[in-house]
Amino acid sequence: KRAMFLSAFACMNADPASRAYYDKQRARGKTHTQALLRLARQRISVLFAMLRDGTFYESRTPKDVELAA
């Protein structure tokens, strides 16, 4: 759990799509910790999908993320 929390914290500044997801959660009234935990949970879902499908991670831009939502 801690590793995923730290991973989410690190990617929040490195990955624009992750930052957009975090900012969206903050705009919905979530605290910093709640938004970060939601980001960690989202990253876990992506990780399991990658393992299931046998694919590699492909970062999406925030615009792509908004279109998919």
N, C-alpha and C positions, 0 to 999 in steps of 0.2 A: 504494500500500500504506500509506504513512504517513498519507494523508488518511483512509482508512477506519479506521486505528488511532485517530487523533485523534477521529474521529466516534464511534467506539464508546466511547471514554473520556468524551466529553462527554455522550452519551445515557445512560450508565450512571447518572448522577445525576439526569437529567431525565425518563427514561421508566421507569415502574415495571416494565413487562414486561422491559425490557433488564436492569434491576437484578436481577430475579428469575432471569433466565437466567445472569447473571454469578455470583450467589450459589450457584446450583445447580452450576455448574462448579467453583467453589471448594470446595463440599462434597464433590465427587467427587475432591478431592485435586490439582486443577490449581493451578499458581502463578498469581499475579496476571497476568503477561504472557500465559500460555497461555489463561487464561479470557477475557482481553480480546481476544486474537486469534480465539478461537472466536466471541465476540460480533460481532466485525467480519465474520467469514465469514458468520454468520447474517444480518447486515444486508445483505451483498452478495446473498445468496440472495433476500431480500425485495425488494431493489431490482430485480433482474432479473425477478422475478415481476410486479412492478408494471409494468415496461416491456413485458413479454410480454402482460399482460392489459389494459393501458391503464387501470389503476386508480390511485387515490390511496392514500397510507398512512393506515391506520386503526389507531391504537394499541389494543392489547388490554391488559386488566388482568391481573395475575399469576394470578388465579383462572381466567381464560379460557385462559391459557397452560397451566396445569396440566391443565385438562380436555382440551385438544387433544393433550397428550403421551401 
